């Protein structure tokens, strides 16, 4: 109960803290809306799974009552969000929380019957774990590739977009592939789209403004459906590049390219360029101008979006891969199945790196460190778990 109480406090802290607005207002009765609807739904499910699991482990737990109570809690949280800045309660959030609670209770029931420890005796675990690691390494890389819709585009110079801060500098000129990109409807959207995908430079000449707390677009491109295509902007002392990814098509989030400390002094006239180059974003902004668009460990960004710093981004990459490779390490044994599972996972990792392109030394280090940490952590857990749980050969309830 203590663990459940602590987890409940964490859930309340995460859901009731005011947030900065990142989207336009969402109607409260909306079922499937918002630019990140799928990412929010998955997060809301995951948020209530541990709570349902811990409460379901109680000796005299009544699953239906616990599920009903957690669903009412989710509804109460959404109602409270009506009065919190940056929060937009929706019916879909309640449904996702309720589903997460049900899944947690289901897992608790299986745990009581001993099902989780049976998998340790399965010779197929390493193979399944290897496929799992490969799929969730390659899949996010494919989802994080650039995806520029074939629609009517509009250039925007220091636009006031509402969910971003307004840049207080002045844009003097913007060119993409040598052609002007005015503030307004772009004269030849297909040519601009082809130029960006071909790696032609987007050159921005501007007078630098003071730093802002949130991202402030210097030059951005949106289409007629108000979809973000490209953003070059500043945040505090940093410069940021955002480009639309395939993940946006299914309402997931995506990362951004952050150049820390690259912003110019307010009042300086700056000439900057940005281009796509073999799976990387390159810009004349720092000593390491090229950054991979989607290294193998960047799958976490599909749910969490942009990282606040490059250090956080690297740590998140390592943690994501460690989580994916942990089950493989847990089931790794000296037999043919284990070797096959490890081979599949490694091939998936190398395939993801190849598809991503633009891999820098730090990306390779994060990839190796994450996979290695997951394997070692799983192998340690395989030795730790058997000393505390007795394997069972049936799924009959414990008496």
C-alpha positions as YAML, in Angstrom:
chain: A
units: angstrom
residues:
- id: 1
  name: UNK
  ca: [0.00, 0.00, 0.00]
- id: 2
  name: UNK
  ca: [2.89, 2.37, 0.68]
- id: 3
  name: UNK
  ca: [4.20, 1.88, -2.86]
- id: 4
  name: UNK
  ca: [0.71, 2.45, -4.27]
- id: 5
  name: UNK
  ca: [0.33, 5.66, -2.21]
- id: 6
  name: UNK
  ca: [3.69, 6.98, -3.42]
- id: 7
  name: UNK
  ca: [2.77, 6.13, -7.01]
- id: 8
  name: UNK
  ca: [-0.58, 7.89, -6.60]
- id: 9
  name: UNK
  ca: [1.21, 11.05, -5.46]
- id: 10
  name: UNK
  ca: [3.45, 10.84, -8.51]
- id: 11
  name: UNK
  ca: [0.42, 10.46, -10.80]
- id: 12
  name: UNK
  ca: [-1.25, 13.49, -9.20]
- id: 13
  name: UNK
  ca: [1.94, 15.54, -9.52]
- id: 14
  name: UNK
  ca: [2.28, 14.66, -13.21]
- id: 15
  name: UNK
  ca: [-1.35, 15.30, -14.11]
- id: 16
  name: UNK
  ca: [-2.17, 18.35, -11.97]
- id: 17
  name: UNK
  ca: [0.93, 20.47, -12.52]
- id: 18
  name: UNK
  ca: [0.33, 23.52, -14.77]
- id: 19
  name: UNK
  ca: [1.97, 23.31, -18.19]
- id: 20
  name: UNK
  ca: [2.97, 25.62, -20.99]
- id: 21
  name: UNK
  ca: [0.57, 25.59, -23.90]
- id: 22
  name: UNK
  ca: [1.92, 23.61, -26.85]
- id: 23
  name: UNK
  ca: [-1.24, 23.30, -28.94]
- id: 24
  name: UNK
  ca: [-4.38, 25.21, -29.66]
- id: 25
  name: UNK
  ca: [-7.26, 24.66, -27.23]
- id: 26
  name: UNK
  ca: [-8.88, 21.23, -27.39]
- id: 27
  name: UNK
  ca: [-12.63, 20.77, -26.76]
- id: 28
  name: UNK
  ca: [-13.27, 18.91, -23.51]
- id: 29
  name: UNK
  ca: [-15.58, 16.36, -25.17]
- id: 30
  name: UNK
  ca: [-13.08, 15.50, -27.87]
- id: 31
  name: UNK
  ca: [-12.41, 11.77, -28.25]
- id: 32
  name: UNK
  ca: [-9.54, 11.76, -30.75]
- id: 33
  name: UNK
  ca: [-8.06, 15.20, -31.26]
- id: 34
  name: UNK
  ca: [-4.87, 17.18, -30.90]
- id: 35
  name: UNK
  ca: [-1.64, 16.94, -32.85]
- id: 36
  name: UNK
  ca: [-0.31, 14.30, -30.43]
- id: 37
  name: UNK
  ca: [-3.46, 12.32, -29.70]
- id: 38
  name: UNK
  ca: [-1.90, 8.86, -30.03]
- id: 39
  name: UNK
  ca: [1.17, 9.78, -27.95]
- id: 40
  name: UNK
  ca: [-1.07, 11.21, -25.21]
- id: 41
  name: UNK
  ca: [-3.30, 8.12, -25.26]
- id: 42
  name: UNK
  ca: [-0.33, 5.76, -24.85]
- id: 43
  name: UNK
  ca: [1.11, 7.85, -22.01]
- id: 44
  name: UNK
  ca: [-2.23, 7.95, -20.23]
- id: 45
  name: UNK
  ca: [-2.55, 4.17, -20.48]
- id: 46
  name: UNK
  ca: [0.98, 3.63, -19.14]
- id: 47
  name: UNK
  ca: [0.40, 6.11, -16.31]
- id: 48
  name: UNK
  ca: [-2.32, 3.99, -14.69]
- id: 49
  name: UNK
  ca: [-0.91, 0.50, -15.37]
- id: 50
  name: UNK
  ca: [1.46, 0.48, -12.34]
- id: 51
  name: UNK
  ca: [-1.28, 1.89, -10.09]
- id: 52
  name: UNK
  ca: [-3.75, -0.83, -11.10]
- id: 53
  name: UNK
  ca: [-1.04, -3.47, -10.74]
- id: 54
  name: UNK
  ca: [-0.02, -2.49, -7.20]
- id: 55
  name: UNK
  ca: [-3.59, -2.14, -5.96]
- id: 56
  name: UNK
  ca: [-4.49, -5.45, -7.60]
- id: 57
  name: UNK
  ca: [-1.76, -7.25, -5.66]
- id: 58
  name: UNK
  ca: [-3.53, -6.74, -2.35]
- id: 59
  name: UNK
  ca: [-4.69, -9.99, -0.77]
- id: 60
  name: UNK
  ca: [-8.42, -9.13, -0.69]
- id: 61
  name: UNK
  ca: [-8.45, -6.90, -3.75]
- id: 62
  name: UNK
  ca: [-11.72, -6.69, -5.69]
- id: 63
  name: UNK
  ca: [-10.69, -5.86, -9.29]
- id: 64
  name: UNK
  ca: [-14.04, -4.37, -10.34]
- id: 65
  name: UNK
  ca: [-14.11, -1.99, -7.39]
- id: 66
  name: UNK
  ca: [-10.50, -0.95, -7.90]
- id: 67
  name: UNK
  ca: [-11.09, -0.35, -11.62]
- id: 68
  name: UNK
  ca: [-14.18, 1.74, -10.87]
- id: 69
  name: UNK
  ca: [-12.31, 3.78, -8.27]
- id: 70
  name: UNK
  ca: [-9.38, 4.48, -10.59]
- id: 71
  name: UNK
  ca: [-11.73, 5.45, -13.40]
- id: 72
  name: UNK
  ca: [-13.45, 7.92, -11.07]
- id: 73
  name: UNK
  ca: [-10.03, 9.24, -10.05]
- id: 74
  name: UNK
  ca: [-9.15, 9.79, -13.72]
- id: 75
  name: UNK
  ca: [-12.42, 11.69, -14.25]
- id: 76
  name: UNK
  ca: [-11.73, 13.84, -11.18]
- id: 77
  name: UNK
  ca: [-8.24, 14.67, -12.44]
- id: 78
  name: UNK
  ca: [-9.62, 15.72, -15.82]
- id: 79
  name: UNK
  ca: [-12.24, 17.90, -14.11]
- id: 80
  name: UNK
  ca: [-9.53, 19.59, -12.03]
- id: 81
  name: UNK
  ca: [-7.54, 20.30, -15.19]
- id: 82
  name: UNK
  ca: [-10.31, 22.66, -16.30]
- id: 83
  name: UNK
  ca: [-8.86, 25.18, -13.85]
- id: 84
  name: UNK
  ca: [-5.14, 24.62, -14.59]
- id: 85
  name: UNK
  ca: [-3.22, 26.68, -17.19]
- id: 86
  name: UNK
  ca: [-1.90, 24.70, -20.14]
- id: 87
  name: UNK
  ca: [-4.14, 21.68, -19.37]
- id: 88
  name: UNK
  ca: [-6.93, 20.59, -21.70]
- id: 89
  name: UNK
  ca: [-9.07, 17.75, -20.28]
- id: 90
  name: UNK
  ca: [-10.58, 15.30, -22.75]
- id: 91
  name: UNK
  ca: [-12.82, 12.25, -22.61]
- id: 92
  name: UNK
  ca: [-10.08, 10.24, -24.34]
- id: 93
  name: UNK
  ca: [-7.75, 10.81, -21.38]
- id: 94
  name: UNK
  ca: [-10.28, 9.26, -18.99]
- id: 95
  name: UNK
  ca: [-10.78, 6.29, -21.33]
- id: 96
  name: UNK
  ca: [-7.01, 5.75, -21.64]
- id: 97
  name: UNK
  ca: [-6.49, 5.96, -17.86]
- id: 98
  name: UNK
  ca: [-9.31, 3.49, -17.34]
- id: 99
  name: UNK
  ca: [-7.79, 1.09, -19.87]
- id: 100
  name: UNK
  ca: [-4.41, 1.38, -18.16]
- id: 101
  name: UNK
  ca: [-5.97, 0.55, -14.79]
- id: 102
  name: UNK
  ca: [-7.65, -2.52, -16.30]
- id: 103
  name: UNK
  ca: [-4.37, -3.72, -17.81]
- id: 104
  name: UNK
  ca: [-2.61, -3.25, -14.48]
- id: 105
  name: UNK
  ca: [-5.27, -5.30, -12.70]
- id: 106
  name: UNK
  ca: [-4.99, -8.02, -15.34]
- id: 107
  name: UNK
  ca: [-1.21, -8.20, -14.83]
- id: 108
  name: UNK
  ca: [-1.70, -8.35, -11.06]
- id: 109
  name: UNK
  ca: [-4.03, -11.31, -11.49]
- id: 110
  name: UNK
  ca: [-1.50, -13.12, -13.66]
- id: 111
  name: UNK
  ca: [1.25, -12.38, -11.17]
- id: 112
  name: UNK
  ca: [-0.77, -13.88, -8.31]
- id: 113
  name: UNK
  ca: [-1.20, -17.07, -10.35]
- id: 114
  name: UNK
  ca: [2.54, -17.25, -11.02]
- id: 115
  name: UNK
  ca: [2.39, -16.62, -14.78]
- id: 116
  name: UNK
  ca: [5.24, -14.07, -14.91]
- id: 117
  name: UNK
  ca: [7.85, -16.47, -13.57]
- id: 118
  name: UNK
  ca: [6.88, -19.24, -16.00]
- id: 119
  name: UNK
  ca: [8.39, -17.27, -18.87]
- id: 120
  name: UNK
  ca: [11.82, -17.71, -17.30]
- id: 121
  name: UNK
  ca: [11.59, -21.44, -18.11]
- id: 122
  name: UNK
  ca: [10.63, -20.85, -21.73]
- id: 123
  name: UNK
  ca: [13.38, -21.55, -24.26]
- id: 124
  name: UNK
  ca: [11.63, -19.18, -26.69]
- id: 125
  name: UNK
  ca: [12.09, -16.07, -24.51]
- id: 126
  name: UNK
  ca: [15.43, -14.94, -26.04]
- id: 127
  name: UNK
  ca: [14.03, -15.25, -29.57]
- id: 128
  name: UNK
  ca: [10.90, -13.26, -28.70]
- id: 129
  name: UNK
  ca: [12.99, -10.69, -26.81]
- id: 130
  name: UNK
  ca: [15.34, -10.33, -29.78]
- id: 131
  name: UNK
  ca: [12.47, -9.69, -32.18]
- id: 132
  name: UNK
  ca: [10.96, -7.23, -29.67]
- id: 133
  name: UNK
  ca: [14.23, -5.28, -29.45]
- id: 134
  name: UNK
  ca: [14.67, -5.22, -33.24]
- id: 135
  name: UNK
  ca: [11.11, -4.06, -33.95]
- id: 136
  name: UNK
  ca: [11.16, -1.27, -31.38]
- id: 137
  name: UNK
  ca: [14.57, -0.11, -32.56]
- id: 138
  name: UNK
  ca: [13.93, -0.05, -36.30]
- id: 139
  name: UNK
  ca: [10.28, 1.07, -36.06]
- id: 140
  name: UNK
  ca: [10.92, 4.44, -34.38]
- id: 141
  name: UNK
  ca: [13.75, 5.22, -36.80]
- id: 142
  name: UNK
  ca: [11.33, 4.76, -39.71]
- id: 143
  name: UNK
  ca: [8.71, 6.91, -37.97]
- id: 144
  name: UNK
  ca: [11.23, 9.70, -37.35]
- id: 145
  name: UNK
  ca: [12.23, 10.12, -41.00]
- id: 146
  name: UNK
  ca: [11.27, 13.46, -42.61]
- id: 147
  name: UNK
  ca: [7.77, 13.56, -44.03]
- id: 148
  name: UNK
  ca: [6.89, 16.75, -45.90]
- id: 149
  name: UNK
  ca: [3.26, 16.78, -47.11]
- id: 150
  name: UNK
  ca: [2.45, 17.66, -50.68]
- id: 151
  name: UNK
  ca: [0.22, 20.62, -49.80]
- id: 152
  name: UNK
  ca: [0.23, 24.40, -50.06]
- id: 153
  name: UNK
  ca: [2.98, 25.90, -47.87]
- id: 154
  name: UNK
  ca: [3.26, 29.27, -46.21]
- id: 155
  name: UNK
  ca: [6.51, 30.88, -45.05]
- id: 156
  name: UNK
  ca: [6.40, 32.87, -41.81]
- id: 157
  name: UNK
  ca: [8.94, 35.41, -40.59]
- id: 158
  name: UNK
  ca: [8.99, 35.79, -36.77]
- id: 159
  name: UNK
  ca: [5.35, 34.64, -36.66]
- id: 160
  name: UNK
  ca: [3.19, 34.87, -33.54]
- id: 161
  name: UNK
  ca: [1.90, 31.28, -33.41]
- id: 162
  name: UNK
  ca: [0.45, 31.27, -29.90]
- id: 163
  name: UNK
  ca: [1.97, 27.99, -28.71]
- id: 164
  name: UNK
  ca: [5.48, 29.41, -29.26]
- id: 165
  name: UNK
  ca: [7.00, 32.70, -28.09]
- id: 166
  name: UNK
  ca: [7.32, 35.60, -30.53]
- id: 167
  name: UNK
  ca: [10.88, 36.20, -31.75]
- id: 168
  name: UNK
  ca: [11.86, 39.81, -31.12]
- id: 169
  name: UNK
  ca: [14.43, 40.08, -33.86]
- id: 170
  name: UNK
  ca: [14.01, 40.93, -37.55]
- id: 171
  name: UNK
  ca: [14.28, 38.64, -40.57]
- id: 172
  name: UNK
  ca: [15.95, 40.29, -43.56]
- id: 173
  name: UNK
  ca: [15.93, 37.50, -46.15]
- id: 174
  name: UNK
  ca: [15.18, 33.77, -46.50]
- id: 175
  name: UNK
  ca: [16.15, 31.55, -49.41]
- id: 176
  name: UNK
  ca: [15.64, 27.83, -49.93]
- id: 177
  name: UNK
  ca: [17.77, 26.28, -52.65]
- id: 178
  name: UNK
  ca: [18.61, 29.78, -53.85]
- id: 179
  name: UNK
  ca: [14.94, 30.75, -54.34]
- id: 180
  name: UNK
  ca: [13.26, 33.41, -52.15]
- id: 181
  name: UNK
  ca: [10.99, 32.17, -49.35]
- id: 182
  name: UNK
  ca: [8.80, 35.18, -48.49]
- id: 183
  name: UNK
  ca: [6.58, 35.64, -45.47]
- id: 184
  name: UNK
  ca: [3.33, 34.38, -46.94]
- id: 185
  name: UNK
  ca: [2.31, 31.79, -49.50]
- id: 186
  name: UNK
  ca: [5.39, 30.26, -51.07]
- id: 187
  name: UNK
  ca: [5.40, 30.82, -54.84]
- id: 188
  name: UNK
  ca: [6.38, 27.23, -55.75]
- id: 189
  name: UNK
  ca: [5.70, 24.73, -52.97]
- id: 190
  name: UNK
  ca: [6.68, 21.58, -54.97]
- id: 191
  name: UNK
  ca: [10.06, 23.11, -55.82]
- id: 192
  name: UNK
  ca: [10.62, 24.15, -52.19]
- id: 193
  name: UNK
  ca: [9.68, 20.68, -50.96]
- id: 194
  name: UNK
  ca: [12.01, 19.02, -53.47]
- id: 195
  name: UNK
  ca: [14.84, 21.39, -52.55]
- id: 196
  name: UNK
  ca: [14.59, 20.58, -48.83]
- id: 197
  name: UNK
  ca: [14.46, 16.82, -49.41]
- id: 198
  name: UNK
  ca: [17.38, 17.05, -51.85]
- id: 199
  name: UNK
  ca: [19.53, 18.70, -49.18]
- id: 200
  name: UNK
  ca: [19.53, 22.24, -50.57]
- id: 201
  name: UNK
  ca: [20.27, 24.90, -48.01]
- id: 202
  name: UNK
  ca: [17.70, 27.06, -46.30]
- id: 203
  name: UNK
  ca: [19.57, 30.33, -45.69]
- id: 204
  name: UNK
  ca: [18.21, 32.82, -43.17]
- id: 205
  name: UNK
  ca: [19.58, 36.33, -42.76]
- id: 206
  name: UNK
  ca: [18.28, 38.09, -39.68]
- id: 207
  name: UNK
  ca: [19.00, 40.57, -36.90]
- id: 208
  name: UNK
  ca: [19.24, 38.59, -33.66]
- id: 209
  name: UNK
  ca: [16.77, 39.32, -30.88]
- id: 210
  name: UNK
  ca: [16.95, 38.66, -27.13]
- id: 211
  name: UNK
  ca: [16.46, 35.14, -25.80]
- id: 212
  name: UNK
  ca: [13.00, 33.82, -24.93]
- id: 213
  name: UNK
  ca: [11.87, 31.20, -22.41]
- id: 214
  name: UNK
  ca: [10.16, 29.02, -25.01]
- id: 215
  name: UNK
  ca: [11.01, 28.29, -28.61]
- id: 216
  name: UNK
  ca: [10.51, 31.41, -30.75]
- id: 217
  name: UNK
  ca: [10.42, 30.78, -34.53]
- id: 218
  name: UNK
  ca: [12.67, 33.01, -36.62]
- id: 219
  name: UNK
  ca: [11.51, 31.39, -39.84]
- id: 220
  name: UNK
  ca: [8.89, 28.68, -40.10]
- id: 221
  name: UNK
  ca: [6.80, 26.89, -42.71]
- id: 222
  name: UNK
  ca: [3.24, 25.71, -42.12]
- id: 223
  name: UNK
  ca: [0.76, 24.39, -44.65]
- id: 224
  name: UNK
  ca: [-2.87, 25.29, -45.29]
- id: 225
  name: UNK
  ca: [-3.99, 22.68, -42.72]
- id: 226
  name: UNK
  ca: [-1.89, 24.43, -40.02]
- id: 227
  name: UNK
  ca: [0.59, 21.58, -39.92]
- id: 228
  name: UNK
  ca: [4.12, 22.44, -38.87]
- id: 229
  name: UNK
  ca: [6.59, 21.66, -41.69]
- id: 230
  name: UNK
  ca: [9.82, 23.41, -40.68]
- id: 231
  name: UNK
  ca: [10.94, 25.68, -37.85]
- id: 232
  name: UNK
  ca: [14.21, 27.51, -37.33]
- id: 233
  name: UNK
  ca: [14.15, 29.46, -34.10]
- id: 234
  name: UNK
  ca: [15.72, 30.44, -30.81]
- id: 235
  name: UNK
  ca: [15.18, 29.51, -27.17]
- id: 236
  name: UNK
  ca: [17.15, 31.28, -24.45]
- id: 237
  name: UNK
  ca: [20.78, 31.02, -25.67]
- id: 238
  name: UNK
  ca: [20.11, 28.09, -28.00]
- id: 239
  name: UNK
  ca: [19.05, 27.66, -31.61]
- id: 240
  name: UNK
  ca: [16.54, 24.99, -32.60]
- id: 241
  name: UNK
  ca: [15.65, 23.23, -35.86]
- id: 242
  name: UNK
  ca: [12.43, 21.27, -36.21]
- id: 243
  name: UNK
  ca: [11.25, 19.36, -39.26]
- id: 244
  name: UNK
  ca: [8.09, 17.35, -39.76]
- id: 245
  name: UNK
  ca: [8.46, 13.57, -39.32]
- id: 246
  name: UNK
  ca: [6.37, 10.58, -40.40]
- id: 247
  name: UNK
  ca: [5.35, 10.15, -36.74]
- id: 248
  name: UNK
  ca: [3.21, 13.29, -37.04]
- id: 249
  name: UNK
  ca: [0.96, 11.51, -39.55]
- id: 250
  name: UNK
  ca: [-0.24, 9.13, -36.80]
- id: 251
  name: UNK
  ca: [-0.23, 11.83, -34.08]
- id: 252
  name: UNK
  ca: [2.95, 10.93, -32.29]
- id: 253
  name: UNK
  ca: [5.59, 13.38, -31.13]
- id: 254
  name: UNK
  ca: [9.11, 13.86, -32.50]
- id: 255
  name: UNK
  ca: [12.43, 15.36, -31.36]
- id: 256
  name: UNK
  ca: [14.12, 18.56, -32.37]
- id: 257
  name: UNK
  ca: [17.72, 19.42, -33.20]
- id: 258
  name: UNK
  ca: [19.15, 21.63, -30.45]
- id: 259
  name: UNK
  ca: [22.31, 23.72, -30.80]
- id: 260
  name: UNK
  ca: [23.10, 24.78, -27.27]
- id: 261
  name: UNK
  ca: [24.69, 28.20, -26.79]
- id: 262
  name: UNK
  ca: [24.64, 28.92, -30.55]
- id: 263
  name: UNK
  ca: [22.38, 32.00, -30.43]
- id: 264
  name: UNK
  ca: [23.96, 35.31, -31.42]
- id: 265
  name: UNK
  ca: [24.06, 38.46, -29.34]
- id: 266
  name: UNK
  ca: [20.94, 40.61, -29.70]
- id: 267
  name: UNK
  ca: [21.41, 43.22, -32.41]
- id: 268
  name: UNK
  ca: [23.95, 41.24, -34.46]
- id: 269
  name: UNK
  ca: [23.21, 40.55, -38.12]
- id: 270
  name: UNK
  ca: [23.40, 36.80, -38.67]
- id: 271
  name: UNK
  ca: [23.61, 34.60, -41.76]
- id: 272
  name: UNK
  ca: [22.66, 31.00, -40.94]
- id: 273
  name: UNK
  ca: [21.97, 27.99, -43.10]
- id: 274
  name: UNK
  ca: [20.26, 24.66, -42.44]
- id: 275
  name: UNK
  ca: [20.14, 21.56, -44.66]
- id: 276
  name: UNK
  ca: [19.28, 17.87, -44.60]
- id: 277
  name: UNK
  ca: [22.28, 15.70, -45.35]
- id: 278
  name: UNK
  ca: [22.10, 11.87, -45.46]
- id: 279
  name: UNK
  ca: [19.86, 11.43, -42.46]
- id: 280
  name: UNK
  ca: [21.23, 14.37, -40.50]
- id: 281
  name: UNK
  ca: [20.34, 17.99, -39.89]
- id: 282
  name: UNK
  ca: [23.34, 20.20, -40.61]
- id: 283
  name: UNK
  ca: [23.61, 23.88, -39.73]
- id: 284
  name: UNK
  ca: [26.33, 26.51, -39.60]
- id: 285
  name: UNK
  ca: [25.74, 27.07, -35.90]
- id: 286
  name: UNK
  ca: [28.28, 25.13, -33.86]
- id: 287
  name: UNK
  ca: [31.55, 23.18, -33.90]
- id: 288
  name: UNK
  ca: [29.56, 19.95, -34.48]
- id: 289
  name: UNK
  ca: [27.08, 21.18, -37.09]
- id: 290
  name: UNK
  ca: [25.54, 17.83, -38.12]
- id: 291
  name: UNK
  ca: [23.14, 15.89, -35.88]
- id: 292
  name: UNK
  ca: [21.46, 12.59, -36.76]
- id: 293
  name: UNK
  ca: [17.74, 12.93, -37.33]
- id: 294
  name: UNK
  ca: [16.86, 9.61, -35.68]
- id: 295
  name: UNK
  ca: [19.60, 7.50, -34.03]
- id: 296
  name: UNK
  ca: [18.48, 4.03, -32.85]
- id: 297
  name: UNK
  ca: [17.79, 5.13, -29.28]
- id: 298
  name: UNK
  ca: [15.45, 8.00, -30.12]
- id: 299
  name: UNK
  ca: [12.20, 5.99, -29.87]
- id: 300
  name: UNK
  ca: [11.29, 7.63, -26.54]
- id: 301
  name: UNK
  ca: [10.72, 10.94, -28.37]
- id: 302
  name: UNK
  ca: [7.64, 9.48, -30.09]
- id: 303
  name: UNK
  ca: [5.88, 9.79, -26.73]
- id: 304
  name: UNK
  ca: [7.81, 12.54, -24.92]
- id: 305
  name: UNK
  ca: [8.80, 14.83, -27.79]
- id: 306
  name: UNK
  ca: [11.73, 17.23, -27.65]
- id: 307
  name: UNK
  ca: [14.34, 16.98, -24.90]
- id: 308
  name: UNK
  ca: [15.22, 20.05, -22.79]
- id: 309
  name: UNK
  ca: [18.96, 19.54, -23.38]
- id: 310
  name: UNK
  ca: [21.37, 17.44, -25.41]
- id: 311
  name: UNK
  ca: [22.58, 15.69, -22.24]
- id: 312
  name: UNK
  ca: [19.02, 14.64, -21.38]
- id: 313
  name: UNK
  ca: [18.61, 13.44, -24.97]
- id: 314
  name: UNK
  ca: [21.67, 11.19, -24.75]
- id: 315
  name: UNK
  ca: [20.64, 9.77, -21.38]
- id: 316
  name: UNK
  ca: [17.16, 9.09, -22.75]
- id: 317
  name: UNK
  ca: [18.67, 7.31, -25.79]
- id: 318
  name: UNK
  ca: [20.71, 5.04, -23.53]
- id: 319
  name: UNK
  ca: [17.74, 4.36, -21.25]
- id: 320
  name: UNK
  ca: [15.43, 3.50, -24.17]
- id: 321
  name: UNK
  ca: [17.84, 0.95, -25.62]
- id: 322
  name: UNK
  ca: [18.60, -0.49, -22.17]
- id: 323
  name: UNK
  ca: [14.87, -1.02, -21.66]
- id: 324
  name: UNK
  ca: [14.54, -2.77, -25.04]
- id: 325
  name: UNK
  ca: [17.51, -5.08, -24.45]
- id: 326
  name: UNK
  ca: [16.70, -5.89, -20.81]
- id: 327
  name: UNK
  ca: [14.31, -8.80, -21.63]
- id: 328
  name: UNK
  ca: [16.91, -10.27, -24.00]
- id: 329
  name: UNK
  ca: [19.57, -10.20, -21.29]
- id: 330
  name: UNK
  ca: [17.12, -11.76, -18.83]
- id: 331
  name: UNK
  ca: [16.50, -14.75, -21.06]
- id: 332
  name: UNK
  ca: [19.99, -15.04, -22.49]
- id: 333
  name: UNK
  ca: [21.41, -18.54, -22.08]
- id: 334
  name: UNK
  ca: [23.97, -20.62, -23.87]
- id: 335
  name: UNK
  ca: [21.80, -22.32, -26.46]
- id: 336
  name: UNK
  ca: [20.89, -21.89, -30.11]
- id: 337
  name: UNK
  ca: [17.71, -19.93, -29.38]
- id: 338
  name: UNK
  ca: [19.57, -17.40, -27.25]
- id: 339
  name: UNK
  ca: [22.16, -16.86, -29.96]
- id: 340
  name: UNK
  ca: [19.43, -16.41, -32.57]
- id: 341
  name: UNK
  ca: [17.63, -13.85, -30.40]
- id: 342
  name: UNK
  ca: [20.83, -11.90, -29.79]
- id: 343
  name: UNK
  ca: [21.66, -11.99, -33.52]
- id: 344
  name: UNK
  ca: [18.22, -10.64, -34.44]
- id: 345
  name: UNK
  ca: [18.54, -7.81, -31.92]
- id: 346
  name: UNK
  ca: [22.02, -6.85, -33.12]
- id: 347
  name: UNK
  ca: [20.97, -6.96, -36.78]
- id: 348
  name: UNK
  ca: [17.99, -4.75, -35.92]
- id: 349
  name: UNK
  ca: [20.28, -2.30, -34.14]
- id: 350
  name: UNK
  ca: [22.68, -2.10, -37.09]
- id: 351
  name: UNK
  ca: [19.77, -1.82, -39.54]
- id: 352
  name: UNK
  ca: [18.34, 1.09, -37.53]
- id: 353
  name: UNK
  ca: [21.72, 2.83, -37.55]
- id: 354
  name: UNK
  ca: [22.01, 2.28, -41.31]
- id: 355
  name: UNK
  ca: [18.50, 3.59, -42.00]
- id: 356
  name: UNK
  ca: [19.03, 6.58, -39.73]
- id: 357
  name: UNK
  ca: [22.23, 7.73, -41.41]
- id: 358
  name: UNK
  ca: [24.16, 10.73, -40.15]
- id: 359
  name: UNK
  ca: [25.35, 8.81, -37.08]
- id: 360
  name: UNK
  ca: [27.95, 10.76, -35.08]
- id: 361
  name: UNK
  ca: [30.49, 9.22, -32.63]
- id: 362
  name: UNK
  ca: [28.27, 10.18, -29.69]
- id: 363
  name: UNK
  ca: [25.32, 8.40, -31.35]
- id: 364
  name: UNK
  ca: [27.35, 5.21, -31.76]
- id: 365
  name: UNK
  ca: [28.50, 5.43, -28.14]
- id: 366
  name: UNK
  ca: [24.94, 5.92, -26.85]
- id: 367
  name: UNK
  ca: [23.74, 3.00, -28.98]
- id: 368
  name: UNK
  ca: [26.42, 0.61, -27.71]
- id: 369
  name: UNK
  ca: [26.09, 1.81, -24.11]
- id: 370
  name: UNK
  ca: [22.31, 1.41, -24.07]
- id: 371
  name: UNK
  ca: [22.27, -2.07, -25.60]
- id: 372
  name: UNK
  ca: [25.12, -3.23, -23.37]
- id: 373
  name: UNK
  ca: [23.50, -1.87, -20.21]
- id: 374
  name: UNK
  ca: [20.24, -3.64, -21.07]
- id: 375
  name: UNK
  ca: [21.93, -6.98, -21.65]
- id: 376
  name: UNK
  ca: [24.00, -6.78, -18.46]
- id: 377
  name: UNK
  ca: [21.00, -5.59, -16.43]
- id: 378
  name: UNK
  ca: [18.87, -8.45, -17.74]
- id: 379
  name: UNK
  ca: [21.56, -11.03, -16.99]
- id: 380
  name: UNK
  ca: [21.85, -9.69, -13.43]
- id: 381
  name: UNK
  ca: [18.07, -9.81, -13.01]
- id: 382
  name: UNK
  ca: [18.02, -13.43, -14.24]
- id: 383
  name: UNK
  ca: [20.25, -14.37, -11.32]
- id: 384
  name: UNK
  ca: [18.36, -12.22, -8.80]
- id: 385
  name: UNK
  ca: [14.78, -13.28, -9.58]
- id: 386
  name: UNK
  ca: [15.04, -17.08, -9.13]
- id: 387
  name: UNK
  ca: [16.26, -16.69, -5.56]
- id: 388
  name: UNK
  ca: [13.04, -14.94, -4.62]
- id: 389
  name: UNK
  ca: [10.40, -16.66, -6.73]
- id: 390
  name: UNK
  ca: [9.64, -20.37, -6.96]
- id: 391
  name: UNK
  ca: [8.92, -21.61, -10.50]
- id: 392
  name: UNK
  ca: [5.56, -23.24, -10.97]
- id: 393
  name: UNK
  ca: [4.32, -25.67, -13.57]
- id: 394
  name: UNK
  ca: [0.63, -24.71, -13.56]
- id: 395
  name: UNK
  ca: [-1.49, -21.56, -13.53]
- id: 396
  name: UNK
  ca: [-3.89, -22.57, -10.76]
- id: 397
  name: UNK
  ca: [-4.49, -19.83, -8.19]
- id: 398
  name: UNK
  ca: [-2.37, -19.86, -5.05]
- id: 399
  name: UNK
  ca: [-4.23, -20.86, -1.89]
...
